[in-house]
Amino acid sequence: MKKNEIFIIPVSPQELTIILIDGSIADIYHNGEQFLTVYYQNRTNPKELRNDTEINNLAEGKQHIKDWGGSRLFITQNMVNDAVKWLNTSFVFKSSEIIFGNKKDIANYIDKNNKF
């Protein structure tokens, strides 16, 4: 059974990507006016995170976008929790299961630990 792990790739204080071990993916970013979350319908293979083409292909599939409105300056825990819940409603996690890193580091972690 796979452990419930969440991979978070911080891009900037106003942008990050969330990937669940099952390949579900969401992006949270500020578009200059407010924060948006993009939930991708397609899944990715987390082992392919080194391949930008794999990530770019997600944008060609169906997406759901949530507008957070307001004047927030940073991504909130509520935004992250919302994305995880939307990606997998049965997904239960503890903070110890959140792994931060860049795409290459996370792909290497998955390879090293025989994940996915």
Phi and psi restraints in degrees (range 20) as a CNS / XPLOR table:
assign (resid 1 and name C) (resid 2 and name N)
       (resid 2 and name CA) (resid 2 and name C) 1.0 -77.7 20.0 2
assign (resid 2 and name N) (resid 2 and name CA)
       (resid 2 and name C) (resid 3 and name N) 1.0 140.6 20.0 2
assign (resid 2 and name C) (resid 3 and name N)
       (resid 3 and name CA) (resid 3 and name C) 1.0 -72.3 20.0 2
assign (resid 3 and name N) (resid 3 and name CA)
       (resid 3 and name C) (resid 4 and name N) 1.0 145.0 20.0 2
assign (resid 3 and name C) (resid 4 and name N)
       (resid 4 and name CA) (resid 4 and name C) 1.0 -76.3 20.0 2
assign (resid 4 and name N) (resid 4 and name CA)
       (resid 4 and name C) (resid 5 and name N) 1.0 101.3 20.0 2
assign (resid 4 and name C) (resid 5 and name N)
       (resid 5 and name CA) (resid 5 and name C) 1.0 -120.8 20.0 2
assign (resid 5 and name N) (resid 5 and name CA)
       (resid 5 and name C) (resid 6 and name N) 1.0 143.5 20.0 2
assign (resid 5 and name C) (resid 6 and name N)
       (resid 6 and name CA) (resid 6 and name C) 1.0 -118.1 20.0 2
assign (resid 6 and name N) (resid 6 and name CA)
       (resid 6 and name C) (resid 7 and name N) 1.0 127.1 20.0 2
assign (resid 6 and name C) (resid 7 and name N)
       (resid 7 and name CA) (resid 7 and name C) 1.0 -105.0 20.0 2
assign (resid 7 and name N) (resid 7 and name CA)
       (resid 7 and name C) (resid 8 and name N) 1.0 125.8 20.0 2
assign (resid 7 and name C) (resid 8 and name N)
       (resid 8 and name CA) (resid 8 and name C) 1.0 -117.2 20.0 2
assign (resid 8 and name N) (resid 8 and name CA)
       (resid 8 and name C) (resid 9 and name N) 1.0 124.3 20.0 2
assign (resid 8 and name C) (resid 9 and name N)
       (resid 9 and name CA) (resid 9 and name C) 1.0 -110.7 20.0 2
assign (resid 9 and name N) (resid 9 and name CA)
       (resid 9 and name C) (resid 10 and name N) 1.0 100.2 20.0 2
assign (resid 9 and name C) (resid 10 and name N)
       (resid 10 and name CA) (resid 10 and name C) 1.0 -73.9 20.0 2
assign (resid 10 and name N) (resid 10 and name CA)
       (resid 10 and name C) (resid 11 and name N) 1.0 129.3 20.0 2
assign (resid 10 and name C) (resid 11 and name N)
       (resid 11 and name CA) (resid 11 and name C) 1.0 -100.0 20.0 2
assign (resid 11 and name N) (resid 11 and name CA)
       (resid 11 and name C) (resid 12 and name N) 1.0 -41.1 20.0 2
assign (resid 11 and name C) (resid 12 and name N)
       (resid 12 and name CA) (resid 12 and name C) 1.0 -160.6 20.0 2
assign (resid 12 and name N) (resid 12 and name CA)
       (resid 12 and name C) (resid 13 and name N) 1.0 175.0 20.0 2
assign (resid 12 and name C) (resid 13 and name N)
       (resid 13 and name CA) (resid 13 and name C) 1.0 -61.0 20.0 2
assign (resid 13 and name N) (resid 13 and name CA)
       (resid 13 and name C) (resid 14 and name N) 1.0 -15.4 20.0 2
assign (resid 13 and name C) (resid 14 and name N)
       (resid 14 and name CA) (resid 14 and name C) 1.0 -117.7 20.0 2
assign (resid 14 and name N) (resid 14 and name CA)
       (resid 14 and name C) (resid 15 and name N) 1.0 18.0 20.0 2
assign (resid 14 and name C) (resid 15 and name N)
       (resid 15 and name CA) (resid 15 and name C) 1.0 -156.5 20.0 2
assign (resid 15 and name N) (resid 15 and name CA)
       (resid 15 and name C) (resid 16 and name N) 1.0 134.1 20.0 2
assign (resid 15 and name C) (resid 16 and name N)
       (resid 16 and name CA) (resid 16 and name C) 1.0 -153.0 20.0 2
assign (resid 16 and name N) (resid 16 and name CA)
       (resid 16 and name C) (resid 17 and name N) 1.0 159.9 20.0 2
assign (resid 16 and name C) (resid 17 and name N)
       (resid 17 and name CA) (resid 17 and name C) 1.0 -116.2 20.0 2
assign (resid 17 and name N) (resid 17 and name CA)
       (resid 17 and name C) (resid 18 and name N) 1.0 137.2 20.0 2
assign (resid 17 and name C) (resid 18 and name N)
       (resid 18 and name CA) (resid 18 and name C) 1.0 -115.6 20.0 2
assign (resid 18 and name N) (resid 18 and name CA)
       (resid 18 and name C) (resid 19 and name N) 1.0 129.0 20.0 2
assign (resid 18 and name C) (resid 19 and name N)
       (resid 19 and name CA) (resid 19 and name C) 1.0 -130.1 20.0 2
assign (resid 19 and name N) (resid 19 and name CA)
       (resid 19 and name C) (resid 20 and name N) 1.0 128.0 20.0 2
assign (resid 19 and name C) (resid 20 and name N)
       (resid 20 and name CA) (resid 20 and name C) 1.0 -88.9 20.0 2
assign (resid 20 and name N) (resid 20 and name CA)
       (resid 20 and name C) (resid 21 and name N) 1.0 159.8 20.0 2
assign (resid 20 and name C) (resid 21 and name N)
       (resid 21 and name CA) (resid 21 and name C) 1.0 -60.7 20.0 2
assign (resid 21 and name N) (resid 21 and name CA)
       (resid 21 and name C) (resid 22 and name N) 1.0 -22.3 20.0 2
assign (resid 21 and name C) (resid 22 and name N)
       (resid 22 and name CA) (resid 22 and name C) 1.0 -83.2 20.0 2
assign (resid 22 and name N) (resid 22 and name CA)
       (resid 22 and name C) (resid 23 and name N) 1.0 1.8 20.0 2
assign (resid 22 and name C) (resid 23 and name N)
       (resid 23 and name CA) (resid 23 and name C) 1.0 95.1 20.0 2
assign (resid 23 and name N) (resid 23 and name CA)
       (resid 23 and name C) (resid 24 and name N) 1.0 -1.1 20.0 2
assign (resid 23 and name C) (resid 24 and name N)
       (resid 24 and name CA) (resid 24 and name C) 1.0 -66.1 20.0 2
assign (resid 24 and name N) (resid 24 and name CA)
       (resid 24 and name C) (resid 25 and name N) 1.0 143.4 20.0 2
assign (resid 24 and name C) (resid 25 and name N)
       (resid 25 and name CA) (resid 25 and name C) 1.0 -143.3 20.0 2
assign (resid 25 and name N) (resid 25 and name CA)
       (resid 25 and name C) (resid 26 and name N) 1.0 144.5 20.0 2
assign (resid 25 and name C) (resid 26 and name N)
       (resid 26 and name CA) (resid 26 and name C) 1.0 -145.1 20.0 2
assign (resid 26 and name N) (resid 26 and name CA)
       (resid 26 and name C) (resid 27 and name N) 1.0 149.0 20.0 2
assign (resid 26 and name C) (resid 27 and name N)
       (resid 27 and name CA) (resid 27 and name C) 1.0 -116.9 20.0 2
assign (resid 27 and name N) (resid 27 and name CA)
       (resid 27 and name C) (resid 28 and name N) 1.0 138.0 20.0 2
assign (resid 27 and name C) (resid 28 and name N)
       (resid 28 and name CA) (resid 28 and name C) 1.0 -119.6 20.0 2
assign (resid 28 and name N) (resid 28 and name CA)
       (resid 28 and name C) (resid 29 and name N) 1.0 127.3 20.0 2
assign (resid 28 and name C) (resid 29 and name N)
       (resid 29 and name CA) (resid 29 and name C) 1.0 -155.0 20.0 2
assign (resid 29 and name N) (resid 29 and name CA)
       (resid 29 and name C) (resid 30 and name N) 1.0 162.7 20.0 2
assign (resid 29 and name C) (resid 30 and name N)
       (resid 30 and name CA) (resid 30 and name C) 1.0 -98.9 20.0 2
assign (resid 30 and name N) (resid 30 and name CA)
       (resid 30 and name C) (resid 31 and name N) 1.0 128.1 20.0 2
assign (resid 30 and name C) (resid 31 and name N)
       (resid 31 and name CA) (resid 31 and name C) 1.0 -96.1 20.0 2
assign (resid 31 and name N) (resid 31 and name CA)
       (resid 31 and name C) (resid 32 and name N) 1.0 13.7 20.0 2
assign (resid 31 and name C) (resid 32 and name N)
       (resid 32 and name CA) (resid 32 and name C) 1.0 101.2 20.0 2
assign (resid 32 and name N) (resid 32 and name CA)
       (resid 32 and name C) (resid 33 and name N) 1.0 -19.8 20.0 2
assign (resid 32 and name C) (resid 33 and name N)
       (resid 33 and name CA) (resid 33 and name C) 1.0 -119.7 20.0 2
assign (resid 33 and name N) (resid 33 and name CA)
       (resid 33 and name C) (resid 34 and name N) 1.0 -42.9 20.0 2
assign (resid 33 and name C) (resid 34 and name N)
       (resid 34 and name CA) (resid 34 and name C) 1.0 -158.4 20.0 2
assign (resid 34 and name N) (resid 34 and name CA)
       (resid 34 and name C) (resid 35 and name N) 1.0 172.1 20.0 2
assign (resid 34 and name C) (resid 35 and name N)
       (resid 35 and name CA) (resid 35 and name C) 1.0 -81.9 20.0 2
assign (resid 35 and name N) (resid 35 and name CA)
       (resid 35 and name C) (resid 36 and name N) 1.0 144.3 20.0 2
assign (resid 35 and name C) (resid 36 and name N)
       (resid 36 and name CA) (resid 36 and name C) 1.0 -128.1 20.0 2
assign (resid 36 and name N) (resid 36 and name CA)
       (resid 36 and name C) (resid 37 and name N) 1.0 148.9 20.0 2
assign (resid 36 and name C) (resid 37 and name N)
       (resid 37 and name CA) (resid 37 and name C) 1.0 -117.2 20.0 2
assign (resid 37 and name N) (resid 37 and name CA)
       (resid 37 and name C) (resid 38 and name N) 1.0 129.5 20.0 2
assign (resid 37 and name C) (resid 38 and name N)
       (resid 38 and name CA) (resid 38 and name C) 1.0 -108.9 20.0 2
assign (resid 38 and name N) (resid 38 and name CA)
       (resid 38 and name C) (resid 39 and name N) 1.0 118.6 20.0 2
assign (resid 38 and name C) (resid 39 and name N)
       (resid 39 and name CA) (resid 39 and name C) 1.0 -102.5 20.0 2
assign (resid 39 and name N) (resid 39 and name CA)
       (resid 39 and name C) (resid 40 and name N) 1.0 119.8 20.0 2
assign (resid 39 and name C) (resid 40 and name N)
       (resid 40 and name CA) (resid 40 and name C) 1.0 -88.7 20.0 2
assign (resid 40 and name N) (resid 40 and name CA)
       (resid 40 and name C) (resid 41 and name N) 1.0 133.4 20.0 2
assign (resid 40 and name C) (resid 41 and name N)
       (resid 41 and name CA) (resid 41 and name C) 1.0 -70.4 20.0 2
assign (resid 41 and name N) (resid 41 and name CA)
       (resid 41 and name C) (resid 42 and name N) 1.0 -39.1 20.0 2
assign (resid 41 and name C) (resid 42 and name N)
       (resid 42 and name CA) (resid 42 and name C) 1.0 -76.7 20.0 2
assign (resid 42 and name N) (resid 42 and name CA)
       (resid 42 and name C) (resid 43 and name N) 1.0 154.9 20.0 2
assign (resid 42 and name C) (resid 43 and name N)
       (resid 43 and name CA) (resid 43 and name C) 1.0 -103.7 20.0 2
assign (resid 43 and name N) (resid 43 and name CA)
       (resid 43 and name C) (resid 44 and name N) 1.0 161.3 20.0 2
assign (resid 43 and name C) (resid 44 and name N)
       (resid 44 and name CA) (resid 44 and name C) 1.0 -121.1 20.0 2
assign (resid 44 and name N) (resid 44 and name CA)
       (resid 44 and name C) (resid 45 and name N) 1.0 162.0 20.0 2
assign (resid 44 and name C) (resid 45 and name N)
       (resid 45 and name CA) (resid 45 and name C) 1.0 -90.6 20.0 2
assign (resid 45 and name N) (resid 45 and name CA)
       (resid 45 and name C) (resid 46 and name N) 1.0 112.3 20.0 2
assign (resid 45 and name C) (resid 46 and name N)
       (resid 46 and name CA) (resid 46 and name C) 1.0 -55.3 20.0 2
assign (resid 46 and name N) (resid 46 and name CA)
       (resid 46 and name C) (resid 47 and name N) 1.0 -23.9 20.0 2
assign (resid 46 and name C) (resid 47 and name N)
       (resid 47 and name CA) (resid 47 and name C) 1.0 -68.1 20.0 2
assign (resid 47 and name N) (resid 47 and name CA)
       (resid 47 and name C) (resid 48 and name N) 1.0 -19.5 20.0 2
assign (resid 47 and name C) (resid 48 and name N)
       (resid 48 and name CA) (resid 48 and name C) 1.0 -93.9 20.0 2
assign (resid 48 and name N) (resid 48 and name CA)
       (resid 48 and name C) (resid 49 and name N) 1.0 15.9 20.0 2
assign (resid 48 and name C) (resid 49 and name N)
       (resid 49 and name CA) (resid 49 and name C) 1.0 -63.5 20.0 2
assign (resid 49 and name N) (resid 49 and name CA)
       (resid 49 and name C) (resid 50 and name N) 1.0 -22.4 20.0 2
assign (resid 49 and name C) (resid 50 and name N)
       (resid 50 and name CA) (resid 50 and name C) 1.0 -68.9 20.0 2
assign (resid 50 and name N) (resid 50 and name CA)
       (resid 50 and name C) (resid 51 and name N) 1.0 -19.3 20.0 2
assign (resid 50 and name C) (resid 51 and name N)
       (resid 51 and name CA) (resid 51 and name C) 1.0 -95.9 20.0 2
assign (resid 51 and name N) (resid 51 and name CA)
       (resid 51 and name C) (resid 52 and name N) 1.0 105.0 20.0 2
assign (resid 51 and name C) (resid 52 and name N)
       (resid 52 and name CA) (resid 52 and name C) 1.0 -61.3 20.0 2
assign (resid 52 and name N) (resid 52 and name CA)
       (resid 52 and name C) (resid 53 and name N) 1.0 -27.0 20.0 2
assign (resid 52 and name C) (resid 53 and name N)
       (resid 53 and name CA) (resid 53 and name C) 1.0 -62.0 20.0 2
assign (resid 53 and name N) (resid 53 and name CA)
       (resid 53 and name C) (resid 54 and name N) 1.0 -39.0 20.0 2
assign (resid 53 and name C) (resid 54 and name N)
       (resid 54 and name CA) (resid 54 and name C) 1.0 -59.7 20.0 2
assign (resid 54 and name N) (resid 54 and name CA)
       (resid 54 and name C) (resid 55 and name N) 1.0 -46.1 20.0 2
assign (resid 54 and name C) (resid 55 and name N)
       (resid 55 and name CA) (resid 55 and name C) 1.0 -67.7 20.0 2
assign (resid 55 and name N) (resid 55 and name CA)
       (resid 55 and name C) (resid 56 and name N) 1.0 -43.5 20.0 2
assign (resid 55 and name C) (resid 56 and name N)
       (resid 56 and name CA) (resid 56 and name C) 1.0 -63.7 20.0 2
assign (resid 56 and name N) (resid 56 and name CA)
       (resid 56 and name C) (resid 57 and name N) 1.0 -30.4 20.0 2
assign (resid 56 and name C) (resid 57 and name N)
       (resid 57 and name CA) (resid 57 and name C) 1.0 -64.9 20.0 2
assign (resid 57 and name N) (resid 57 and name CA)
       (resid 57 and name C) (resid 58 and name N) 1.0 -27.6 20.0 2
assign (resid 57 and name C) (resid 58 and name N)
       (resid 58 and name CA) (resid 58 and name C) 1.0 -60.9 20.0 2
assign (resid 58 and name N) (resid 58 and name CA)
       (resid 58 and name C) (resid 59 and name N) 1.0 -36.5 20.0 2
assign (resid 58 and name C) (resid 59 and name N)
       (resid 59 and name CA) (resid 59 and name C) 1.0 -65.4 20.0 2
assign (resid 59 and name N) (resid 59 and name CA)
       (resid 59 and name C) (resid 60 and name N) 1.0 -19.5 20.0 2
assign (resid 59 and name C) (resid 60 and name N)
       (resid 60 and name CA) (resid 60 and name C) 1.0 -82.4 20.0 2
assign (resid 60 and name N) (resid 60 and name CA)
       (resid 60 and name C) (resid 61 and name N) 1.0 -13.6 20.0 2
assign (resid 60 and name C) (resid 61 and name N)
       (resid 61 and name CA) (resid 61 and name C) 1.0 -91.6 20.0 2
assign (resid 61 and name N) (resid 61 and name CA)
       (resid 61 and name C) (resid 62 and name N) 1.0 -174.5 20.0 2
assign (resid 61 and name C) (resid 62 and name N)
       (resid 62 and name CA) (resid 62 and name C) 1.0 -69.7 20.0 2
assign (resid 62 and name N) (resid 62 and name CA)
       (resid 62 and name C) (resid 63 and name N) 1.0 147.7 20.0 2
assign (resid 62 and name C) (resid 63 and name N)
       (resid 63 and name CA) (resid 63 and name C) 1.0 -140.6 20.0 2
assign (resid 63 and name N) (resid 63 and name CA)
       (resid 63 and name C) (resid 64 and name N) 1.0 153.9 20.0 2
assign (resid 63 and name C) (resid 64 and name N)
       (resid 64 and name CA) (resid 64 and name C) 1.0 -119.5 20.0 2
assign (resid 64 and name N) (resid 64 and name CA)
       (resid 64 and name C) (resid 65 and name N) 1.0 134.7 20.0 2
assign (resid 64 and name C) (resid 65 and name N)
       (resid 65 and name CA) (resid 65 and name C) 1.0 -120.2 20.0 2
assign (resid 65 and name N) (resid 65 and name CA)
       (resid 65 and name C) (resid 66 and name N) 1.0 131.5 20.0 2
assign (resid 65 and name C) (resid 66 and name N)
       (resid 66 and name CA) (resid 66 and name C) 1.0 -111.7 20.0 2
assign (resid 66 and name N) (resid 66 and name CA)
       (resid 66 and name C) (resid 67 and name N) 1.0 127.0 20.0 2
assign (resid 66 and name C) (resid 67 and name N)
       (resid 67 and name CA) (resid 67 and name C) 1.0 -95.0 20.0 2
assign (resid 67 and name N) (resid 67 and name CA)
       (resid 67 and name C) (resid 68 and name N) 1.0 119.0 20.0 2
assign (resid 67 and name C) (resid 68 and name N)
       (resid 68 and name CA) (resid 68 and name C) 1.0 -84.2 20.0 2
assign (resid 68 and name N) (resid 68 and name CA)
       (resid 68 and name C) (resid 69 and name N) 1.0 -12.3 20.0 2
assign (resid 68 and name C) (resid 69 and name N)
       (resid 69 and name CA) (resid 69 and name C) 1.0 56.6 20.0 2
assign (resid 69 and name N) (resid 69 and name CA)
       (resid 69 and name C) (resid 70 and name N) 1.0 -168.6 20.0 2
assign (resid 69 and name C) (resid 70 and name N)
       (resid 70 and name CA) (resid 70 and name C) 1.0 71.5 20.0 2
assign (resid 70 and name N) (resid 70 and name CA)
       (resid 70 and name C) (resid 71 and name N) 1.0 -169.9 20.0 2
assign (resid 70 and name C) (resid 71 and name N)
       (resid 71 and name CA) (resid 71 and name C) 1.0 -122.7 20.0 2
assign (resid 71 and name N) (resid 71 and name CA)
       (resid 71 and name C) (resid 72 and name N) 1.0 37.3 20.0 2
assign (resid 71 and name C) (resid 72 and name N)
       (resid 72 and name CA) (resid 72 and name C) 1.0 -62.5 20.0 2
assign (resid 72 and name N) (resid 72 and name CA)
       (resid 72 and name C) (resid 73 and name N) 1.0 147.7 20.0 2
assign (resid 72 and name C) (resid 73 and name N)
       (resid 73 and name CA) (resid 73 and name C) 1.0 -102.5 20.0 2
assign (resid 73 and name N) (resid 73 and name CA)
       (resid 73 and name C) (resid 74 and name N) 1.0 -22.1 20.0 2
assign (resid 73 and name C) (resid 74 and name N)
       (resid 74 and name CA) (resid 74 and name C) 1.0 -137.0 20.0 2
assign (resid 74 and name N) (resid 74 and name CA)
       (resid 74 and name C) (resid 75 and name N) 1.0 161.4 20.0 2
assign (resid 74 and name C) (resid 75 and name N)
       (resid 75 and name CA) (resid 75 and name C) 1.0 -69.1 20.0 2
assign (resid 75 and name N) (resid 75 and name CA)
       (resid 75 and name C) (resid 76 and name N) 1.0 135.7 20.0 2
assign (resid 75 and name C) (resid 76 and name N)
       (resid 76 and name CA) (resid 76 and name C) 1.0 -103.8 20.0 2
assign (resid 76 and name N) (resid 76 and name CA)
       (resid 76 and name C) (resid 77 and name N) 1.0 162.3 20.0 2
assign (resid 76 and name C) (resid 77 and name N)
       (resid 77 and name CA) (resid 77 and name C) 1.0 -60.1 20.0 2
assign (resid 77 and name N) (resid 77 and name CA)
       (resid 77 and name C) (resid 78 and name N) 1.0 -35.8 20.0 2
assign (resid 77 and name C) (resid 78 and name N)
       (resid 78 and name CA) (resid 78 and name C) 1.0 -60.0 20.0 2
assign (resid 78 and name N) (resid 78 and name CA)
       (resid 78 and name C) (resid 79 and name N) 1.0 -39.4 20.0 2
assign (resid 78 and name C) (resid 79 and name N)
       (resid 79 and name CA) (resid 79 and name C) 1.0 -64.0 20.0 2
assign (resid 79 and name N) (resid 79 and name CA)
       (resid 79 and name C) (resid 80 and name N) 1.0 -42.9 20.0 2
assign (resid 79 and name C) (resid 80 and name N)
       (resid 80 and name CA) (resid 80 and name C) 1.0 -65.4 20.0 2
assign (resid 80 and name N) (resid 80 and name CA)
       (resid 80 and name C) (resid 81 and name N) 1.0 -47.1 20.0 2
assign (resid 80 and name C) (resid 81 and name N)
       (resid 81 and name CA) (resid 81 and name C) 1.0 -59.7 20.0 2
assign (resid 81 and name N) (resid 81 and name CA)
       (resid 81 and name C) (resid 82 and name N) 1.0 -41.6 20.0 2
assign (resid 81 and name C) (resid 82 and name N)
       (resid 82 and name CA) (resid 82 and name C) 1.0 -61.0 20.0 2
assign (resid 82 and name N) (resid 82 and name CA)
       (resid 82 and name C) (resid 83 and name N) 1.0 -44.1 20.0 2
assign (resid 82 and name C) (resid 83 and name N)
       (resid 83 and name CA) (resid 83 and name C) 1.0 -63.4 20.0 2
assign (resid 83 and name N) (resid 83 and name CA)
       (resid 83 and name C) (resid 84 and name N) 1.0 -44.7 20.0 2
assign (resid 83 and name C) (resid 84 and name N)
       (resid 84 and name CA) (resid 84 and name C) 1.0 -62.5 20.0 2
assign (resid 84 and name N) (resid 84 and name CA)
       (resid 84 and name C) (resid 85 and name N) 1.0 -44.4 20.0 2
assign (resid 84 and name C) (resid 85 and name N)
       (resid 85 and name CA) (resid 85 and name C) 1.0 -64.3 20.0 2
assign (resid 85 and name N) (resid 85 and name CA)
       (resid 85 and name C) (resid 86 and name N) 1.0 -40.0 20.0 2
assign (resid 85 and name C) (resid 86 and name N)
       (resid 86 and name CA) (resid 86 and name C) 1.0 -66.4 20.0 2
assign (resid 86 and name N) (resid 86 and name CA)
       (resid 86 and name C) (resid 87 and name N) 1.0 -40.2 20.0 2
assign (resid 86 and name C) (resid 87 and name N)
       (resid 87 and name CA) (resid 87 and name C) 1.0 -67.0 20.0 2
assign (resid 87 and name N) (resid 87 and name CA)
       (resid 87 and name C) (resid 88 and name N) 1.0 -35.5 20.0 2
assign (resid 87 and name C) (resid 88 and name N)
       (resid 88 and name CA) (resid 88 and name C) 1.0 -156.3 20.0 2
assign (resid 88 and name N) (resid 88 and name CA)
       (resid 88 and name C) (resid 89 and name N) 1.0 100.4 20.0 2
assign (resid 88 and name C) (resid 89 and name N)
       (resid 89 and name CA) (resid 89 and name C) 1.0 -64.2 20.0 2
assign (resid 89 and name N) (resid 89 and name CA)
       (resid 89 and name C) (resid 90 and name N) 1.0 -22.0 20.0 2
assign (resid 89 and name C) (resid 90 and name N)
       (resid 90 and name CA) (resid 90 and name C) 1.0 -94.9 20.0 2
assign (resid 90 and name N) (resid 90 and name CA)
       (resid 90 and name C) (resid 91 and name N) 1.0 0.9 20.0 2
assign (resid 90 and name C) (resid 91 and name N)
       (resid 91 and name CA) (resid 91 and name C) 1.0 -75.2 20.0 2
assign (resid 91 and name N) (resid 91 and name CA)
       (resid 91 and name C) (resid 92 and name N) 1.0 121.8 20.0 2
assign (resid 91 and name C) (resid 92 and name N)
       (resid 92 and name CA) (resid 92 and name C) 1.0 -117.2 20.0 2
assign (resid 92 and name N) (resid 92 and name CA)
       (resid 92 and name C) (resid 93 and name N) 1.0 132.1 20.0 2
assign (resid 92 and name C) (resid 93 and name N)
       (resid 93 and name CA) (resid 93 and name C) 1.0 -139.7 20.0 2
assign (resid 93 and name N) (resid 93 and name CA)
       (resid 93 and name C) (resid 94 and name N) 1.0 160.6 20.0 2
assign (resid 93 and name C) (resid 94 and name N)
       (resid 94 and name CA) (resid 94 and name C) 1.0 -117.1 20.0 2
assign (resid 94 and name N) (resid 94 and name CA)
       (resid 94 and name C) (resid 95 and name N) 1.0 158.4 20.0 2
assign (resid 94 and name C) (resid 95 and name N)
       (resid 95 and name CA) (resid 95 and name C) 1.0 -59.0 20.0 2
assign (resid 95 and name N) (resid 95 and name CA)
       (resid 95 and name C) (resid 96 and name N) 1.0 -25.6 20.0 2
assign (resid 95 and name C) (resid 96 and name N)
       (resid 96 and name CA) (resid 96 and name C) 1.0 -69.6 20.0 2
assign (resid 96 and name N) (resid 96 and name CA)
       (resid 96 and name C) (resid 97 and name N) 1.0 -11.9 20.0 2
assign (resid 96 and name C) (resid 97 and name N)
       (resid 97 and name CA) (resid 97 and name C) 1.0 -97.8 20.0 2
assign (resid 97 and name N) (resid 97 and name CA)
       (resid 97 and name C) (resid 98 and name N) 1.0 6.5 20.0 2
assign (resid 97 and name C) (resid 98 and name N)
       (resid 98 and name CA) (resid 98 and name C) 1.0 -94.7 20.0 2
assign (resid 98 and name N) (resid 98 and name CA)
       (resid 98 and name C) (resid 99 and name N) 1.0 127.0 20.0 2
assign (resid 98 and name C) (resid 99 and name N)
       (resid 99 and name CA) (resid 99 and name C) 1.0 -120.2 20.0 2
assign (resid 99 and name N) (resid 99 and name CA)
       (resid 99 and name C) (resid 100 and name N) 1.0 121.7 20.0 2
assign (resid 99 and name C) (resid 100 and name N)
       (resid 100 and name CA) (resid 100 and name C) 1.0 -98.6 20.0 2
assign (resid 100 and name N) (resid 100 and name CA)
       (resid 100 and name C) (resid 101 and name N) 1.0 145.0 20.0 2
assign (resid 100 and name C) (resid 101 and name N)
       (resid 101 and name CA) (resid 101 and name C) 1.0 169.6 20.0 2
assign (resid 101 and name N) (resid 101 and name CA)
       (resid 101 and name C) (resid 102 and name N) 1.0 174.8 20.0 2
assign (resid 101 and name C) (resid 102 and name N)
       (resid 102 and name CA) (resid 102 and name C) 1.0 -84.7 20.0 2
assign (resid 102 and name N) (resid 102 and name CA)
       (resid 102 and name C) (resid 103 and name N) 1.0 173.3 20.0 2
assign (resid 102 and name C) (resid 103 and name N)
       (resid 103 and name CA) (resid 103 and name C) 1.0 -56.8 20.0 2
assign (resid 103 and name N) (resid 103 and name CA)
       (resid 103 and name C) (resid 104 and name N) 1.0 -43.4 20.0 2
assign (resid 103 and name C) (resid 104 and name N)
       (resid 104 and name CA) (resid 104 and name C) 1.0 -65.6 20.0 2
assign (resid 104 and name N) (resid 104 and name CA)
       (resid 104 and name C) (resid 105 and name N) 1.0 -45.3 20.0 2
assign (resid 104 and name C) (resid 105 and name N)
       (resid 105 and name CA) (resid 105 and name C) 1.0 -62.3 20.0 2
assign (resid 105 and name N) (resid 105 and name CA)
       (resid 105 and name C) (resid 106 and name N) 1.0 -41.0 20.0 2
assign (resid 105 and name C) (resid 106 and name N)
       (resid 106 and name CA) (resid 106 and name C) 1.0 -68.4 20.0 2
assign (resid 106 and name N) (resid 106 and name CA)
       (resid 106 and name C) (resid 107 and name N) 1.0 -42.1 20.0 2
assign (resid 106 and name C) (resid 107 and name N)
       (resid 107 and name CA) (resid 107 and name C) 1.0 -61.2 20.0 2
assign (resid 107 and name N) (resid 107 and name CA)
       (resid 107 and name C) (resid 108 and name N) 1.0 -41.0 20.0 2
assign (resid 107 and name C) (resid 108 and name N)
       (resid 108 and name CA) (resid 108 and name C) 1.0 -64.8 20.0 2
assign (resid 108 and name N) (resid 108 and name CA)
       (resid 108 and name C) (resid 109 and name N) 1.0 -40.8 20.0 2
assign (resid 108 and name C) (resid 109 and name N)
       (resid 109 and name CA) (resid 109 and name C) 1.0 -60.0 20.0 2
assign (resid 109 and name N) (resid 109 and name CA)
       (resid 109 and name C) (resid 110 and name N) 1.0 -44.4 20.0 2
assign (resid 109 and name C) (resid 110 and name N)
       (resid 110 and name CA) (resid 110 and name C) 1.0 -63.0 20.0 2
assign (resid 110 and name N) (resid 110 and name CA)
       (resid 110 and name C) (resid 111 and name N) 1.0 -45.3 20.0 2
assign (resid 110 and name C) (resid 111 and name N)
       (resid 111 and name CA) (resid 111 and name C) 1.0 -60.8 20.0 2
assign (resid 111 and name N) (resid 111 and name CA)
       (resid 111 and name C) (resid 112 and name N) 1.0 -47.8 20.0 2
assign (resid 111 and name C) (resid 112 and name N)
       (resid 112 and name CA) (resid 112 and name C) 1.0 -62.5 20.0 2
assign (resid 112 and name N) (resid 112 and name CA)
       (resid 112 and name C) (resid 113 and name N) 1.0 -37.1 20.0 2
assign (resid 112 and name C) (resid 113 and name N)
       (resid 113 and name CA) (resid 113 and name C) 1.0 -99.4 20.0 2
assign (resid 113 and name N) (resid 113 and name CA)
       (resid 113 and name C) (resid 114 and name N) 1.0 13.0 20.0 2
assign (resid 113 and name C) (resid 114 and name N)
       (resid 114 and name CA) (resid 114 and name C) 1.0 52.0 20.0 2
assign (resid 114 and name N) (resid 114 and name CA)
       (resid 114 and name C) (resid 115 and name N) 1.0 44.6 20.0 2
assign (resid 114 and name C) (resid 115 and name N)
       (resid 115 and name CA) (resid 115 and name C) 1.0 -87.6 20.0 2
assign (resid 115 and name N) (resid 115 and name CA)
       (resid 115 and name C) (resid 116 and name N) 1.0 156.4 20.0 2
